[in-house]
Amino acid sequence: MIGFDIDKHRIAELSAGRDRTREVDPADLQQSSLAFTTDAKALREVDFFIVTVPTPIDDAFRPGLTAMPRPHRYDVGLTDRRCRAETRGYRGL
């Protein structure tokens, strides 16, 4: 499995076993077989994608989807791959 992010600092933190969101225990990160990278070309080796992005919600709990990535953003030949998009709601930005 590959963990990809465009944020080099985020990848460095995760590679060091630190999750700033505190959703994953450091021991679990250190024992994980995940490979973390900022290199979009590494995604060529992947068959299935789970895309997660922070999704702010308004007072009526409607999500703002502007953070969802556009498939064409990374030209790495992924047009025939499966992708699941997942958003994570939180209040405020």
N, CA, C and O atoms as a GROMACS GRO file, in nm:
protein
  372
    1MET      N    1   0.083  -0.117   0.000
    1MET     CA    2   0.000   0.000   0.000
    1MET      C    3   0.088   0.124   0.000
    1MET      O    4   0.198   0.126   0.057
    2ILE      N    5   0.037   0.226  -0.065
    2ILE     CA    6   0.110   0.352  -0.076
    2ILE      C    7   0.025   0.464  -0.019
    2ILE      O    8  -0.092   0.479  -0.055
    3GLY      N    9   0.083   0.543   0.069
    3GLY     CA   10   0.020   0.663   0.120
    3GLY      C   11   0.078   0.782   0.045
    3GLY      O   12   0.197   0.809   0.055
    4PHE      N   13  -0.006   0.853  -0.031
    4PHE     CA   14   0.040   0.964  -0.114
    4PHE      C   15  -0.019   1.095  -0.064
    4PHE      O   16  -0.136   1.101  -0.025
    5ASP      N   17   0.064   1.199  -0.064
    5ASP     CA   18   0.018   1.334  -0.033
    5ASP      C   19   0.108   1.431  -0.105
    5ASP      O   20   0.226   1.403  -0.128
    6ILE      N   21   0.055   1.546  -0.142
    6ILE     CA   22   0.137   1.648  -0.207
    6ILE      C   23   0.215   1.729  -0.104
    6ILE      O   24   0.305   1.805  -0.139
    7ASP      N   25   0.181   1.714   0.024
    7ASP     CA   26   0.244   1.789   0.133
    7ASP      C   27   0.367   1.711   0.184
    7ASP      O   28   0.353   1.610   0.252
    8LYS      N   29   0.485   1.759   0.150
    8LYS     CA   30   0.609   1.690   0.190
    8LYS      C   31   0.624   1.681   0.341
    8LYS      O   32   0.678   1.583   0.393
    9HIS      N   33   0.577   1.783   0.411
    9HIS     CA   34   0.586   1.781   0.558
    9HIS      C   35   0.497   1.672   0.617
    9HIS      O   36   0.535   1.604   0.712
   10ARG      N   37   0.379   1.656   0.560
   10ARG     CA   38   0.286   1.552   0.607
   10ARG      C   39   0.347   1.413   0.586
   10ARG      O   40   0.342   1.328   0.675
   11ILE      N   41   0.405   1.391   0.469
   11ILE     CA   42   0.468   1.262   0.440
   11ILE      C   43   0.585   1.236   0.535
   11ILE      O   44   0.604   1.124   0.582
   12ALA      N   45   0.664   1.339   0.563
   12ALA     CA   46   0.777   1.324   0.655
   12ALA      C   47   0.728   1.287   0.794
   12ALA      O   48   0.785   1.201   0.860
   13GLU      N   49   0.621   1.352   0.839
   13GLU     CA   50   0.564   1.321   0.972
   13GLU      C   51   0.516   1.176   0.977
   13GLU      O   52   0.548   1.102   1.070
   14LEU      N   53   0.438   1.135   0.877
   14LEU     CA   54   0.385   0.999   0.876
   14LEU      C   55   0.497   0.896   0.868
   14LEU      O   56   0.492   0.792   0.934
   15SER      N   57   0.598   0.924   0.787
   15SER     CA   58   0.713   0.833   0.776
   15SER      C   59   0.786   0.820   0.908
   15SER      O   60   0.845   0.716   0.936
   16ALA      N   61   0.782   0.926   0.988
   16ALA     CA   62   0.847   0.924   1.119
   16ALA      C   63   0.756   0.867   1.228
   16ALA      O   64   0.794   0.862   1.345
   17GLY      N   65   0.635   0.825   1.189
   17GLY     CA   66   0.543   0.766   1.287
   17GLY      C   67   0.460   0.867   1.362
   17GLY      O   68   0.408   0.836   1.470
   18ARG      N   69   0.446   0.987   1.308
   18ARG     CA   70   0.364   1.090   1.374
   18ARG      C   71   0.243   1.126   1.288
   18ARG      O   72   0.257   1.152   1.169
   19ASP      N   73   0.126   1.125   1.349
   19ASP     CA   74   0.003   1.164   1.281
   19ASP      C   75  -0.053   1.287   1.351
   19ASP      O   76  -0.102   1.278   1.463
   20ARG      N   77  -0.044   1.402   1.284
   20ARG     CA   78  -0.088   1.528   1.347
   20ARG      C   79  -0.236   1.530   1.378
   20ARG      O   80  -0.280   1.609   1.461
   21THR      N   81  -0.316   1.444   1.312
   21THR     CA   82  -0.459   1.439   1.341
   21THR      C   83  -0.488   1.352   1.463
   21THR      O   84  -0.599   1.353   1.515
   22ARG      N   85  -0.389   1.278   1.508
   22ARG     CA   86  -0.399   1.188   1.623
   22ARG      C   87  -0.504   1.080   1.605
   22ARG      O   88  -0.562   1.030   1.702
   23GLU      N   89  -0.529   1.044   1.478
   23GLU     CA   90  -0.624   0.937   1.450
   23GLU      C   91  -0.557   0.801   1.447
   23GLU      O   92  -0.624   0.698   1.463
   24VAL      N   93  -0.426   0.799   1.426
   24VAL     CA   94  -0.352   0.673   1.419
   24VAL      C   95  -0.245   0.674   1.527
   24VAL      O   96  -0.168   0.769   1.539
   25ASP      N   97  -0.242   0.569   1.605
   25ASP     CA   98  -0.144   0.556   1.711
   25ASP      C   99  -0.003   0.548   1.650
   25ASP      O  100   0.016   0.478   1.550
   26PRO      N  101   0.096   0.617   1.709
   26PRO     CA  102   0.232   0.612   1.655
   26PRO      C  103   0.286   0.469   1.638
   26PRO      O  104   0.355   0.441   1.540
   27ALA      N  105   0.255   0.381   1.731
   27ALA     CA  106   0.302   0.242   1.721
   27ALA      C  107   0.244   0.174   1.598
   27ALA      O  108   0.312   0.096   1.531
   28ASP      N  109   0.117   0.203   1.567
   28ASP     CA  110   0.055   0.144   1.449
   28ASP      C  111   0.121   0.196   1.320
   28ASP      O  112   0.140   0.120   1.226
   29LEU      N  113   0.154   0.324   1.318
   29LEU     CA  114   0.223   0.379   1.201
   29LEU      C  115   0.360   0.316   1.183
   29LEU      O  116   0.399   0.284   1.071
   30GLN      N  117   0.433   0.300   1.292
   30GLN     CA  118   0.568   0.245   1.283
   30GLN      C  119   0.567   0.098   1.242
   30GLN      O  120   0.662   0.051   1.180
   31GLN      N  121   0.461   0.026   1.276
   31GLN     CA  122   0.452  -0.116   1.241
   31GLN      C  123   0.385  -0.138   1.105
   31GLN      O  124   0.378  -0.252   1.058
   32SER      N  125   0.338  -0.033   1.044
   32SER     CA  126   0.265  -0.042   0.918
   32SER      C  127   0.356  -0.078   0.801
   32SER      O  128   0.475  -0.048   0.802
   33SER      N  129   0.298  -0.142   0.702
   33SER     CA  130   0.372  -0.172   0.579
   33SER      C  131   0.347  -0.065   0.472
   33SER      O  132   0.386  -0.083   0.357
   34LEU      N  133   0.284   0.044   0.510
   34LEU     CA  134   0.259   0.155   0.417
   34LEU      C  135   0.390   0.218   0.372
   34LEU      O  136   0.484   0.232   0.451
   35ALA      N  137   0.395   0.255   0.247
   35ALA     CA  138   0.506   0.334   0.194
   35ALA      C  139   0.451   0.473   0.168
   35ALA      O  140   0.354   0.488   0.093
   36PHE      N  141   0.509   0.575   0.228
   36PHE     CA  142   0.460   0.712   0.213
   36PHE      C  143   0.544   0.785   0.108
   36PHE      O  144   0.666   0.772   0.106
   37THR      N  145   0.476   0.862   0.021
   37THR     CA  146   0.549   0.933  -0.084
   37THR      C  147   0.475   1.058  -0.130
   37THR      O  148   0.354   1.071  -0.112
   38THR      N  149   0.550   1.149  -0.189
   38THR     CA  150   0.492   1.266  -0.257
   38THR      C  151   0.507   1.251  -0.408
   38THR      O  152   0.468   1.341  -0.483
   39ASP      N  153   0.562   1.141  -0.453
   39ASP     CA  154   0.586   1.117  -0.594
   39ASP      C  155   0.463   1.054  -0.659
   39ASP      O  156   0.436   0.936  -0.639
   40ALA      N  157   0.389   1.132  -0.738
   40ALA     CA  158   0.266   1.083  -0.801
   40ALA      C  159   0.294   0.966  -0.895
   40ALA      O  160   0.204   0.886  -0.919
   41LYS      N  161   0.414   0.954  -0.946
   41LYS     CA  162   0.446   0.842  -1.036
   41LYS      C  163   0.439   0.708  -0.964
   41LYS      O  164   0.419   0.604  -1.028
   42ALA      N  165   0.456   0.709  -0.832
   42ALA     CA  166   0.446   0.585  -0.755
   42ALA      C  167   0.304   0.528  -0.762
   42ALA      O  168   0.284   0.409  -0.736
   43LEU      N  169   0.208   0.612  -0.796
   43LEU     CA  170   0.069   0.567  -0.803
   43LEU      C  171   0.043   0.477  -0.923
   43LEU      O  172  -0.062   0.414  -0.932
   44ARG      N  173   0.137   0.471  -1.015
   44ARG     CA  174   0.123   0.381  -1.130
   44ARG      C  175   0.118   0.235  -1.088
   44ARG      O  176   0.065   0.151  -1.162
   45GLU      N  177   0.171   0.204  -0.971
   45GLU     CA  178   0.176   0.067  -0.923
   45GLU      C  179   0.049   0.025  -0.849
   45GLU      O  180   0.039  -0.089  -0.804
   46VAL      N  181  -0.046   0.115  -0.836
   46VAL     CA  182  -0.164   0.092  -0.753
   46VAL      C  183  -0.285   0.058  -0.840
   46VAL      O  184  -0.304   0.118  -0.946
   47ASP      N  185  -0.366  -0.039  -0.795
   47ASP     CA  186  -0.488  -0.078  -0.868
   47ASP      C  187  -0.612  -0.005  -0.818
   47ASP      O  188  -0.706   0.016  -0.894
   48PHE      N  189  -0.612   0.032  -0.692
   48PHE     CA  190  -0.732   0.085  -0.627
   48PHE      C  191  -0.692   0.204  -0.543
   48PHE      O  192  -0.589   0.201  -0.476
   49PHE      N  193  -0.772   0.309  -0.545
   49PHE     CA  194  -0.741   0.431  -0.472
   49PHE      C  195  -0.851   0.464  -0.373
   49PHE      O  196  -0.970   0.448  -0.404
   50ILE      N  197  -0.813   0.509  -0.257
   50ILE     CA  198  -0.906   0.569  -0.162
   50ILE      C  199  -0.856   0.711  -0.142
   50ILE      O  200  -0.746   0.733  -0.092
   51VAL      N  201  -0.938   0.807  -0.181
   51VAL     CA  202  -0.900   0.947  -0.173
   51VAL      C  203  -0.972   1.009  -0.055
   51VAL      O  204  -1.095   1.008  -0.048
   52THR      N  205  -0.897   1.063   0.038
   52THR     CA  206  -0.959   1.130   0.152
   52THR      C  207  -0.908   1.273   0.159
   52THR      O  208  -0.788   1.298   0.146
   53VAL      N  209  -0.998   1.363   0.180
   53VAL     CA  210  -0.962   1.504   0.194
   53VAL      C  211  -1.046   1.564   0.306
   53VAL      O  212  -1.158   1.520   0.330
   54PRO      N  213  -0.991   1.665   0.374
   54PRO     CA  214  -1.074   1.732   0.475
   54PRO      C  215  -1.190   1.803   0.406
   54PRO      O  216  -1.172   1.868   0.303
   55THR      N  217  -1.305   1.788   0.462
   55THR     CA  218  -1.424   1.847   0.402
   55THR      C  219  -1.497   1.933   0.504
   55THR      O  220  -1.565   1.880   0.593
   56PRO      N  221  -1.484   2.064   0.493
   56PRO     CA  222  -1.557   2.150   0.587
   56PRO      C  223  -1.707   2.138   0.562
   56PRO      O  224  -1.750   2.118   0.449
   57ILE      N  225  -1.784   2.151   0.668
   57ILE     CA  226  -1.930   2.150   0.654
   57ILE      C  227  -1.985   2.282   0.707
   57ILE      O  228  -1.927   2.345   0.795
   58ASP      N  229  -2.099   2.321   0.652
   58ASP     CA  230  -2.161   2.445   0.698
   58ASP      C  231  -2.256   2.414   0.814
   58ASP      O  232  -2.262   2.301   0.861
   59ASP      N  233  -2.329   2.516   0.859
   59ASP     CA  234  -2.420   2.498   0.974
   59ASP      C  235  -2.532   2.398   0.947
   59ASP      O  236  -2.589   2.342   1.041
   60ALA      N  237  -2.563   2.375   0.820
   60ALA     CA  238  -2.667   2.278   0.784
   60ALA      C  239  -2.606   2.141   0.754
   60ALA      O  240  -2.674   2.053   0.702
   61PHE      N  241  -2.476   2.124   0.787
   61PHE     CA  242  -2.403   1.999   0.766
   61PHE      C  243  -2.389   1.962   0.619
   61PHE      O  244  -2.378   1.844   0.586
   62ARG      N  245  -2.389   2.061   0.530
   62ARG     CA  246  -2.364   2.037   0.388
   62ARG      C  247  -2.213   2.046   0.365
   62ARG      O  248  -2.150   2.142   0.408
   63PRO      N  249  -2.156   1.946   0.298
   63PRO     CA  250  -2.010   1.948   0.276
   63PRO      C  251  -1.969   2.043   0.164
   63PRO      O  252  -2.040   2.059   0.065
   64GLY      N  253  -1.854   2.105   0.182
   64GLY     CA  254  -1.791   2.182   0.076
   64GLY      C  255  -1.692   2.091   0.007
   64GLY      O  256  -1.596   2.046   0.070
   65LEU      N  257  -1.711   2.062  -0.119
   65LEU     CA  258  -1.630   1.963  -0.189
   65LEU      C  259  -1.518   2.024  -0.273
   65LEU      O  260  -1.463   1.957  -0.360
   66THR      N  261  -1.485   2.150  -0.249
   66THR     CA  262  -1.382   2.215  -0.330
   66THR      C  263  -1.244   2.152  -0.312
   66THR      O  264  -1.158   2.168  -0.400
   67ALA      N  265  -1.220   2.083  -0.203
   67ALA     CA  266  -1.089   2.020  -0.180
   67ALA      C  267  -1.074   1.887  -0.252
   67ALA      O  268  -0.964   1.832  -0.257
   68MET      N  269  -1.183   1.833  -0.308
   68MET     CA  270  -1.174   1.705  -0.378
   68MET      C  271  -1.082   1.720  -0.498
   68MET      O  272  -1.100   1.811  -0.579
   69PRO      N  273  -0.985   1.632  -0.512
   69PRO     CA  274  -0.891   1.642  -0.623
   69PRO      C  275  -0.957   1.612  -0.757
   69PRO      O  276  -1.054   1.536  -0.764
   70ARG      N  277  -0.906   1.671  -0.860
   70ARG     CA  278  -0.952   1.644  -0.996
   70ARG      C  279  -0.866   1.531  -1.053
   70ARG      O  280  -0.743   1.536  -1.040
   71PRO      N  281  -0.926   1.430  -1.115
   71PRO     CA  282  -0.849   1.316  -1.168
   71PRO      C  283  -0.738   1.356  -1.264
   71PRO      O  284  -0.635   1.290  -1.269
   72HIS      N  285  -0.758   1.462  -1.341
   72HIS     CA  286  -0.658   1.501  -1.440
   72HIS      C  287  -0.539   1.574  -1.379
   72HIS      O  288  -0.444   1.606  -1.450
   73ARG      N  289  -0.543   1.600  -1.250
   73ARG     CA  290  -0.438   1.679  -1.187
   73ARG      C  291  -0.302   1.611  -1.192
   73ARG      O  292  -0.199   1.677  -1.203
   74TYR      N  293  -0.302   1.480  -1.183
   74TYR     CA  294  -0.178   1.404  -1.185
   74TYR      C  295  -0.175   1.318  -1.311
   74TYR      O  296  -0.250   1.221  -1.321
   75ASP      N  297  -0.092   1.352  -1.404
   75ASP     CA  298  -0.085   1.280  -1.530
   75ASP      C  299   0.007   1.160  -1.514
   75ASP      O  300   0.124   1.163  -1.553
   76VAL      N  301  -0.048   1.054  -1.456
   76VAL     CA  302   0.031   0.933  -1.432
   76VAL      C  303  -0.036   0.811  -1.493
   76VAL      O  304  -0.005   0.698  -1.455
   77GLY      N  305  -0.127   0.833  -1.587
   77GLY     CA  306  -0.190   0.721  -1.658
   77GLY      C  307  -0.283   0.638  -1.572
   77GLY      O  308  -0.273   0.515  -1.574
   78LEU      N  309  -0.372   0.700  -1.497
   78LEU     CA  310  -0.458   0.628  -1.404
   78LEU      C  311  -0.601   0.615  -1.452
   78LEU      O  312  -0.690   0.584  -1.372
   79THR      N  313  -0.627   0.636  -1.578
   79THR     CA  314  -0.765   0.641  -1.626
   79THR      C  315  -0.840   0.510  -1.614
   79THR      O  316  -0.964   0.511  -1.609
   80ASP      N  317  -0.771   0.397  -1.609
   80ASP     CA  318  -0.840   0.268  -1.602
   80ASP      C  319  -0.844   0.211  -1.460
   80ASP      O  320  -0.876   0.093  -1.443
   81ARG      N  321  -0.815   0.290  -1.361
   81ARG     CA  322  -0.808   0.241  -1.223
   81ARG      C  323  -0.937   0.273  -1.149
   81ARG      O  324  -1.011   0.364  -1.186
   82ARG      N  325  -0.964   0.197  -1.043
   82ARG     CA  326  -1.080   0.221  -0.959
   82ARG      C  327  -1.045   0.320  -0.849
   82ARG      O  328  -0.933   0.322  -0.798
   83CYS      N  329  -1.142   0.402  -0.816
   83CYS     CA  330  -1.117   0.504  -0.714
   83CYS      C  331  -1.240   0.521  -0.626
   83CYS      O  332  -1.352   0.526  -0.676
   84ARG      N  333  -1.218   0.530  -0.497
   84ARG     CA  334  -1.325   0.560  -0.403
   84ARG      C  335  -1.289   0.693  -0.339
   84ARG      O  336  -1.181   0.708  -0.281
   85ALA      N  337  -1.378   0.788  -0.349
   85ALA     CA  338  -1.356   0.919  -0.286
   85ALA      C  339  -1.427   0.921  -0.152
   85ALA      O  340  -1.543   0.881  -0.142
   86GLU      N  341  -1.359   0.968  -0.053
   86GLU     CA  342  -1.414   0.974   0.081
   86GLU      C  343  -1.383   1.111   0.139
   86GLU      O  344  -1.271   1.161   0.126
   87THR      N  345  -1.482   1.171   0.201
   87THR     CA  346  -1.459   1.301   0.262
   87THR      C  347  -1.472   1.287   0.414
   87THR      O  348  -1.537   1.196   0.464
   88ARG      N  349  -1.409   1.378   0.483
   88ARG     CA  350  -1.412   1.375   0.629
   88ARG      C  351  -1.463   1.510   0.675
   88ARG      O  352  -1.394   1.611   0.661
   89GLY      N  353  -1.582   1.513   0.729
   89GLY     CA  354  -1.644   1.639   0.769
   89GLY      C  355  -1.589   1.694   0.898
   89GLY      O  356  -1.561   1.620   0.992
   90TYR      N  357  -1.574   1.824   0.901
   90TYR     CA  358  -1.539   1.892   1.025
   90TYR      C  359  -1.591   2.034   1.017
   90TYR      O  360  -1.616   2.085   0.909
   91ARG      N  361  -1.607   2.096   1.133
   91ARG     CA  362  -1.659   2.233   1.138
   91ARG      C  363  -1.548   2.335   1.123
   91ARG      O  364  -1.443   2.326   1.187
   92GLY      N  365  -1.572   2.430   1.036
   92GLY     CA  366  -1.483   2.546   1.026
   92GLY      C  367  -1.361   2.524   0.941
   92GLY      O  368  -1.321   2.411   0.913
   93LEU      N  369  -1.305   2.634   0.900
   93LEU     CA  370  -1.181   2.632   0.824
   93LEU      C  371  -1.092   2.740   0.873
   93LEU      O  372  -0.981   2.756   0.822
   0.00000   0.00000   0.00000
